[in-house]
Amino acid sequence: MPRPLILFGPCDRHNFGDLLFAHIAAALLPGRELIVAGLVARDLRAWGGHAVRALDEVRTTLGAQPVDLLHIGGEILTCTAWQAAVILQNPQEAPALIAYLEHRPAEQAAWVQRVLGSRDDAPYVVDRRAWTALRRVLYGSVGGVALAQCEPGLQAEVRGKLAAADAVGVRDAETQRQLQAAGLAPQLLPDPAVMVAELFADRLHDRALQGEVAQLVQHLPQGYLAVQCSEDFTDDATLTQLAAQLTQITRETGLGLALFRAGAAPWHDTLATLQRLATRLGRSKVRVFESLQLWDICALIAASRGFAGSSLHGRIVATACALPHVSLRSPAAGTQQGKTAAWAATWEGAAADAVVDAAGLAPAVLRALGQAATARRQLAQALVQRYRRGFERLRDLLDEA
């Protein structure tokens, strides 16, 4: 009889990409006893996620019972304990907490340990050496583009944990290159979100016929661009520049704009930022989409004419649906290659329009909208096939005695 399988990752806070991962793994592992776990216990079913258990509680409950663990995805290799603890907080309370603890290192360290119950520098990366009941430890498709810029202690911890795993899949060539330089042998595997349209097309179609998505489609019958930006874009100058670019897009295409959030955890997206952007755009062809329900967000993108935003998973879901997509570079990113650029370079070729600054959004979107759909459909199918092959190898490892 198969051992229980823990699906572990950052599915314990609201980010629509992270909420998707466990659904995708479950769909590809029918009949398996699954335990969805994060660092803390959270019930995210109201937002389309799972009733997530805390990994420490799972470990205590299972005791010496043999169990497998699959890291289901995310940019977890560079997520520090401080970052992990903050993103698990209430978004309304987090800014004051960050301001208080940021310059009090001793208090910050004690608080982080209380929140996470761990002294690990990289808490979303599990150390099988500390849990003898783990029979298989796998990494499905994880990221760590900025690992080389992290503290040496975190880098060493991550390398040691990965070296002890049975298989490591990474979602971009830059993460792969850095780990190979450290003597590891990770395999490239697309992000799980490439499977959204393949596995859940009927659900997305049904979701688009109800609730806020249906209202949006009715309000913008000419079609719309799904637009998202994180709180990094919140300063007045950036929002004004972004509004000018989006206005040009609507003027030249006739499309409406659906402004949505891809995640509500701290350091992600805020409704206030979208509302301030909407004010600069005028309301006739603009709709602020308020739902944070996972399947509403996916259906919103799937029913759109294309995606423009800073969310990596906004881009990947649009790719899975064979839609035009352009990614926004965070104003705070500078010249550093981020995870979205690394993803695009790995799986879509080094296109100049892969990731653009706010000032270059309109020309990039117009070019993307003008491209033939055949290539997008071929890319979507190729990513599905690549993911299926890679996941089958992981499943074979899990099926071994």
C-alpha positions, 0 to 999 in steps of 0.5 A: 500500500502506498505511503502517505504523501505530504504535499508541502509548500507555501500554500499556507498564505494567499498567493494564487499560484501557490494555492494552485500547486496542491490541486495540480499534484492531487489531480495527477496522483489519483487514489493517493493518500495526500496531506497538504501542509505548510509551515503553519495551519491555515484553512484557505478553502474559502479562497479555493485553497486547502485546509493546510496542516502545519508540518510540525503537527503532521510530523508529530501525528505520524510519528515513526510512520513511513511517509513521502514528501513532495515540495510542490513548487514556488520560489522556496530556495531563497525564501528566508525565515523572516520573509516566511514569517512575515508573509504568513501574517495578516496583511493589515497588521504586517506593515506595523510589525515589519516597521517595529522588528526591522531594526531590532534583530534580537526581537526579530529572530525570537519572533520568527522562531515563535511563528515558525517553530524552527531555526532553519534559515530556509524553512520551506526547504525540508531537511530529510536528515532531521526526520528519519520517517521520510522515505522519499523527499522530492522537489517538484518544480522549485525556484531560487534565481537569487540564491547566489545573492543570499547569505552564505549560511542560507546557501549552505543550508539549501545545498545540504538539504537538496543534496539529501533529496531523492530528486530535485526539479527546478523551473528555470535554467538560472536556478539549475545553473547555480545548483550545478555550480554547487555540485548538484544535479537538478532537472528542469521541470516547468512550473506546475501551473502550466497544467491549469488549462489541461486539467481544469478547463471545465472548471474555468469555463463554468466559473466564468459563467457565474459571480464576479467573472460573469459580471466582468464579461458582461461589463466589458463585452468588447473583451478585456486585458487582465492587468495586475501589479504588486504593491511595488508599483504603488508610488504615484509616478509609477502608477501615472506612467502605467495608466498612460500605457494602459490608456494607449492600449485601450485606445488602440485595441478597444479592449477593456481593462480588468484590474485584479490581485494575484495574491493578498499576502503581505508584499504581494498585491493590494486593492488600494493600489488597483483602485488608485490605478483605476482612478487614473484610468477613468471608469468606462472601460475599467473594472477593479476585480475584487474576488480573491477566490483562486478559481475566479482569478484563473477564470478571469485570466482564461476568459481574457484577451491577454495578460499584463502584470508582475505576477509570474503565475499570471503569466504562466496561467495565460501561457497555459491558456495560449493567451498573449502575455507581457510581464512587468518588471518591478521598479525595485528590481533594478537590472537584476534578473528576476524569476519571471525573466528566468522563466521566460528565457528558459521556456519561451526563448529570450524575447525582448518583450518578456519582461518590460518596465512600465514605460514600455508596456503598451508597445510590448502588449500591442506586439503580443496581441498581434502575434499569431495564436498558433505558436502560443498553442504549440508552446502551451501543449509543449509545456504540458507534455514536458511537465507530464514527463517530468512528473511521471518520473517523480511519481515512479520514485514515489511508487517504489517500495 
